[in-house]
Amino acid sequence: QVQLVESGGGSVQTGGSLTLSCSASTNIQSNNFMGWYRQPQGSQGTRREPVASIRVGCTYYRDSVKNRFTISRDYAQNVVSMKMDNLISEDTATYYCHAVKDGVDWWGQGTQVTVSS
């Protein structure tokens, strides 16, 4: 079992910043991804979309967040963080921490990010 505990969501105005953090209850191997997905408001029927993920030697960002979001990871502490700058209304969503361990996908409970003008 892997528990992923998220923190850092909230409400900001357009152009503001937030930092999300996620701590895993057990070791996530450095060659496995940890990162963030999101599900926009009112779209419970749609799949979660990948936002950013990181492992040794590889970092992924979806196009719409490149140059605005920065993901980082403390491999020793099994913590992944994502700094979100220049937030826009389209970033409003529930953000889920994600990790892969032993071939299994694990998810956090979700944290809400709301961007208003």
PASEBA-1860 file (N, C-alpha, C; in nm, 3 decimals):
! residues 117
1> QVQLVESG> 0.084/-0.118/0.000/0.000/0.000/0.000/0.088/0.124/0.000 ~ 0.049/0.220/-0.081/0.118/0.348/-0.085/0.016/0.457/-0.055 ~ 0.043/0.538/0.043/-0.043/0.654/0.070/0.028/0.779/0.022 ~ -0.046/0.860/-0.051/0.007/0.986/-0.102/-0.073/1.098/-0.037 ~ -0.005/1.183/0.036/-0.072/1.291/0.110/-0.033/1.424/0.047 ~ -0.135/1.495/-0.001/-0.114/1.621/-0.072/-0.138/1.740/0.019 ~ -0.076/1.850/-0.017/-0.102/1.977/0.053/-0.074/2.091/-0.043 ~ -0.130/2.208/-0.012/-0.094/2.328/-0.086/-0.197/2.382/-0.181
9> GGSVQTGG> -0.312/2.319/-0.195/-0.413/2.374/-0.283/-0.473/2.501/-0.224 ~ -0.560/2.566/-0.302/-0.624/2.687/-0.253/-0.680/2.770/-0.365 ~ -0.714/2.894/-0.331/-0.773/2.987/-0.427/-0.680/3.105/-0.448 ~ -0.659/3.140/-0.574/-0.576/3.255/-0.608/-0.639/3.330/-0.723 ~ -0.591/3.451/-0.744/-0.635/3.529/-0.859/-0.547/3.497/-0.979 ~ -0.598/3.529/-1.095/-0.522/3.511/-1.219/-0.385/3.577/-1.206 ~ -0.283/3.502/-1.245/-0.147/3.552/-1.234/-0.078/3.516/-1.105 ~ -0.150/3.459/-1.012/-0.093/3.423/-0.883/-0.016/3.293/-0.888
17> SLTLSCSA> 0.033/3.252/-0.772/0.116/3.131/-0.762/0.069/3.043/-0.647 ~ 0.089/2.915/-0.664/0.065/2.817/-0.559/0.170/2.708/-0.572 ~ 0.200/2.642/-0.460/0.288/2.527/-0.464/0.217/2.407/-0.402 ~ 0.212/2.298/-0.476/0.155/2.173/-0.427/0.269/2.081/-0.384 ~ 0.245/2.006/-0.277/0.342/1.906/-0.232/0.271/1.774/-0.206 ~ 0.344/1.668/-0.221/0.290/1.534/-0.200/0.397/1.446/-0.137 ~ 0.359/1.381/-0.028/0.452/1.294/0.043/0.403/1.150/0.034 ~ 0.492/1.060/-0.005/0.457/0.918/-0.013/0.493/0.848/0.117
25> STNIQSNN> 0.411/0.749/0.154/0.431/0.680/0.281/0.540/0.575/0.274 ~ 0.586/0.545/0.153/0.690/0.444/0.136/0.781/0.488/0.023 ~ 0.892/0.418/0.008/0.989/0.456/-0.093/0.934/0.435/-0.234 ~ 0.947/0.537/-0.315/0.916/0.528/-0.457/1.049/0.526/-0.531 ~ 1.076/0.420/-0.602/1.205/0.409/-0.669/1.229/0.528/-0.760 ~ 1.355/0.569/-0.766/1.388/0.691/-0.840/1.362/0.678/-0.990 ~ 1.357/0.555/-1.042/1.330/0.538/-1.184/1.180/0.524/-1.211 ~ 1.096/0.541/-1.110/0.951/0.544/-1.127/0.902/0.687/-1.116
33> FMGWYRQP> 0.798/0.717/-1.193/0.745/0.851/-1.195/0.667/0.885/-1.069 ~ 0.683/1.007/-1.026/0.590/1.074/-0.933/0.549/1.203/-1.000 ~ 0.426/1.245/-0.976/0.385/1.369/-1.039/0.242/1.405/-1.010 ~ 0.182/1.481/-1.101/0.050/1.538/-1.080/-0.039/1.521/-1.203 ~ -0.165/1.487/-1.175/-0.270/1.488/-1.274/-0.375/1.588/-1.225 ~ -0.467/1.625/-1.313/-0.576/1.713/-1.270/-0.705/1.679/-1.343 ~ -0.814/1.715/-1.275/-0.947/1.695/-1.332/-1.022/1.826/-1.317 ~ -1.049/1.893/-1.429/-1.116/2.023/-1.421/-1.255/2.014/-1.359
41> QGSQGTRR> -1.305/2.126/-1.310/-1.437/2.132/-1.249/-1.543/2.089/-1.348 ~ -1.643/2.019/-1.299/-1.757/1.984/-1.382/-1.726/1.880/-1.488 ~ -1.616/1.809/-1.472/-1.580/1.712/-1.575/-1.554/1.576/-1.512 ~ -1.641/1.540/-1.417/-1.619/1.414/-1.346/-1.622/1.295/-1.439 ~ -1.686/1.311/-1.556/-1.692/1.200/-1.647/-1.570/1.186/-1.735 ~ -1.480/1.283/-1.729/-1.362/1.276/-1.814/-1.243/1.222/-1.736 ~ -1.145/1.177/-1.810/-1.027/1.123/-1.747/-0.942/1.235/-1.688 ~ -0.867/1.200/-1.588/-0.769/1.294/-1.535/-0.662/1.315/-1.640
49> EPVASIRV> -0.615/1.440/-1.649/-0.512/1.469/-1.748/-0.378/1.487/-1.679 ~ -0.272/1.434/-1.738/-0.139/1.450/-1.679/-0.094/1.595/-1.686 ~ -0.032/1.642/-1.579/0.016/1.779/-1.573/0.169/1.783/-1.578 ~ 0.232/1.713/-1.487/0.378/1.708/-1.482/0.420/1.585/-1.402 ~ 0.530/1.523/-1.445/0.583/1.407/-1.376/0.734/1.408/-1.384 ~ 0.797/1.338/-1.290/0.943/1.340/-1.284/0.997/1.207/-1.234 ~ 1.106/1.165/-1.291/1.187/1.055/-1.242/1.330/1.085/-1.280 ~ 1.422/1.005/-1.236/1.562/1.031/-1.269/1.579/1.033/-1.420
57> GCTYYRDS> 1.632/1.143/-1.470/1.663/1.153/-1.612/1.550/1.194/-1.701 ~ 1.432/1.221/-1.643/1.318/1.254/-1.729/1.218/1.340/-1.654 ~ 1.176/1.448/-1.718/1.071/1.534/-1.664/0.971/1.560/-1.775 ~ 0.843/1.551/-1.739/0.735/1.572/-1.837/0.648/1.688/-1.792 ~ 0.610/1.773/-1.887/0.510/1.877/-1.864/0.409/1.874/-1.979 ~ 0.281/1.892/-1.946/0.187/1.910/-2.056/0.212/2.046/-2.116 ~ 0.181/2.062/-2.245/0.218/2.184/-2.317/0.164/2.310/-2.250 ~ 0.041/2.304/-2.200/-0.024/2.426/-2.150/0.037/2.478/-2.020
65> VKNRFTIS> 0.123/2.399/-1.955/0.183/2.447/-1.829/0.332/2.470/-1.842 ~ 0.389/2.439/-1.956/0.533/2.460/-1.975/0.568/2.607/-1.953 ~ 0.678/2.631/-1.887/0.729/2.766/-1.856/0.646/2.836/-1.749 ~ 0.545/2.769/-1.693/0.468/2.825/-1.582/0.477/2.738/-1.457 ~ 0.481/2.606/-1.476/0.487/2.512/-1.365/0.626/2.452/-1.358 ~ 0.673/2.426/-1.236/0.802/2.362/-1.215/0.786/2.249/-1.116 ~ 0.821/2.129/-1.160/0.811/2.013/-1.072/0.948/1.980/-1.017 ~ 0.952/1.935/-0.892/1.077/1.893/-0.830/1.049/1.773/-0.739
73> RDYAQNVV> 1.154/1.705/-0.704/1.134/1.582/-0.626/1.252/1.563/-0.532 ~ 1.221/1.529/-0.409/1.320/1.489/-0.310/1.317/1.337/-0.304 ~ 1.415/1.275/-0.368/1.414/1.129/-0.379/1.438/1.062/-0.244 ~ 1.511/1.125/-0.158/1.539/1.065/-0.026/1.415/1.067/0.063 ~ 1.335/1.174/0.053/1.217/1.190/0.138/1.089/1.145/0.070 ~ 1.096/1.107/-0.057/0.978/1.063/-0.133/0.871/1.171/-0.137 ~ 0.914/1.292/-0.166/0.826/1.407/-0.176/0.838/1.466/-0.316 ~ 0.724/1.496/-0.376/0.723/1.565/-0.505/0.646/1.696/-0.487
81> SMKMDNLI> 0.700/1.802/-0.545/0.638/1.934/-0.533/0.622/1.994/-0.672 ~ 0.527/2.084/-0.682/0.505/2.152/-0.810/0.472/2.298/-0.783 ~ 0.558/2.387/-0.827/0.534/2.531/-0.815/0.461/2.577/-0.939 ~ 0.348/2.642/-0.917/0.263/2.687/-1.027/0.261/2.839/-1.027 ~ 0.317/2.897/-1.131/0.321/3.043/-1.146/0.229/3.087/-1.260 ~ 0.197/3.214/-1.256/0.115/3.274/-1.363/-0.010/3.190/-1.389 ~ -0.081/3.158/-1.283/-0.199/3.073/-1.295/-0.309/3.142/-1.373 ~ -0.381/3.063/-1.450/-0.492/3.111/-1.531/-0.618/3.031/-1.496
89> SEDTATYY> -0.733/3.080/-1.540/-0.859/3.015/-1.502/-0.866/2.870/-1.549 ~ -0.800/2.842/-1.662/-0.802/2.705/-1.714/-0.726/2.606/-1.625 ~ -0.649/2.658/-1.530/-0.579/2.570/-1.436/-0.669/2.526/-1.320 ~ -0.788/2.584/-1.311/-0.881/2.545/-1.204/-0.917/2.398/-1.220 ~ -0.892/2.321/-1.115/-0.915/2.176/-1.120/-0.886/2.115/-0.984 ~ -0.922/1.989/-0.972/-0.873/1.909/-0.860/-0.744/1.843/-0.904 ~ -0.639/1.862/-0.827/-0.508/1.809/-0.861/-0.480/1.685/-0.777 ~ -0.435/1.580/-0.844/-0.409/1.452/-0.779/-0.262/1.416/-0.790
97> CHAVKDGV> -0.204/1.382/-0.677/-0.068/1.328/-0.677/-0.073/1.185/-0.731 ~ 0.029/1.150/-0.807/0.035/1.017/-0.869/0.175/0.960/-0.852 ~ 0.182/0.831/-0.826/0.310/0.763/-0.818/0.295/0.622/-0.872 ~ 0.405/0.572/-0.924/0.408/0.434/-0.972/0.503/0.355/-0.884 ~ 0.456/0.241/-0.835/0.541/0.155/-0.754/0.509/0.011/-0.787 ~ 0.612/-0.064/-0.821/0.595/-0.206/-0.854/0.489/-0.226/-0.962 ~ 0.487/-0.133/-1.058/0.396/-0.147/-1.170/0.253/-0.107/-1.143 ~ 0.227/-0.053/-1.025/0.091/-0.014/-0.986/0.083/0.138/-0.974
105> DWWGQGTQ> -0.028/0.194/-1.022/-0.053/0.337/-1.008/-0.120/0.365/-0.874 ~ -0.069/0.467/-0.804/-0.124/0.508/-0.675/-0.164/0.654/-0.684 ~ -0.271/0.691/-0.612/-0.326/0.826/-0.622/-0.348/0.888/-0.485 ~ -0.330/1.019/-0.478/-0.369/1.092/-0.359/-0.518/1.120/-0.361 ~ -0.565/1.187/-0.257/-0.708/1.212/-0.243/-0.753/1.333/-0.323 ~ -0.660/1.413/-0.369/-0.694/1.531/-0.449/-0.694/1.657/-0.367 ~ -0.648/1.765/-0.429/-0.651/1.896/-0.364/-0.700/1.999/-0.467 ~ -0.787/2.087/-0.424/-0.851/2.180/-0.514/-0.766/2.303/-0.538
113> VTVSS> -0.756/2.342/-0.664/-0.692/2.468/-0.703/-0.796/2.548/-0.781 ~ -0.824/2.669/-0.735/-0.922/2.755/-0.799/-0.857/2.888/-0.835 ~ -0.867/2.924/-0.962/-0.809/3.049/-1.011/-0.922/3.138/-1.059 ~ -0.932/3.257/-1.003/-1.041/3.347/-1.038/-0.984/3.481/-1.086 ~ -1.063/3.546/-1.168/-1.018/3.676/-1.222/-1.058/3.789/-1.130
END
